[in-house]
Every structure is written in structure tokens, then in C-alpha cells.
Amino acid sequence: MSGEPAYQSLRRSHRRFGVRATAVAVGGFLLYVLLSSFVPGLMNTPVSGHLTVGLALGLGQFVLMGVIVWRYLVHMRTRVTPVVRGLRGLVRHHETAARERTAFEARTAARAEEYRPW
């Protein structure tokens, strides 16, 4: 199965998405940490009432993770699931063909034993 072009394409697509999603998540978190470490004046700037830029960006981390999870679900639904269904059908077809071939060979062997000469 691992030699199938559809399987290779599936792995490549899934790996590419994983690398991109990880880079976005880590990049967003790293940006937040670097800003809070090196630009504390900006992070303490009030936006509205007691809400500061730092707090807004911290809450934005939750939004970012939610968007990444949503994109993962869309990716799985649109790119991965159809290919997996096709590969699953291909595997079932190969298994059925192998089972039928084995049954045919067993019937042929049984007939050969039935009519043996003395």
C-alpha cells in the first residue's frame, strides 16, 4: 500500500499541513513571548478600560489555536478523507480478489484429489 501514488500524495499533503500549522502556532506564541519580553511598554498600552495590548494578544492565542483546529478539520474533511476512502476501497478490492483466488485454488486442489488414479 505504501507504494501507491495516492498514499504518497496523502502523506505529503498531511505532512505539509502539519508543518505549516505547527509553524503558525509556534510563531504566534513566540511573537507573543518576544513582545512581552522586549517591548513591555507596548504590551502595557491600554486598549479599552483594563484591557491592554498584551492581554488582547494573549486572548488572541486562543483564537489562533481555534483557527488552526478549524483548518485542520477542514483539511481532513476535504483532502484526507476522500483519498482514504479510495485507498480503503482499493485495499478491500485486493483482499476480496486474494480471498477468491485462494478459494479457487482450494477447490481446484480438492477436485484434483477426488479423481486421482489408483
Phi, psi and omega in degrees: 000325184293346178273350181294135178299325179295322179293318178297318178297320178298314179298316180298314181297316181293319179294316179300316179296317180298319179294316180295314182296319178295318180297319179294315182296312181292321179297317178296316179293318180296320177300316179298314181295316181295318178297318181289335179277318189254347179226063183293333179296318178294317183293334179269001180292126180288140177259311180201116181063238179268001180279120179255169178299319180298316179293320178296317178292325177296317176292330176297336177298320178295319178296316179300316179295321177297319178294320180295317178296318178299315179295325177297316180296318178296318179300314181296317183292322187265327186253320188272310186301315179298320180292319180296319178298318178296316179294322179297318176297321178296317179296316179298321178298315179296320179295318179296317179297319179293320179297316179295321179296318179295317179295319178297316179296324178292319178295319180295319179294322179294321178294321180296324179284331181295319189252040179283145175287160181293000000 
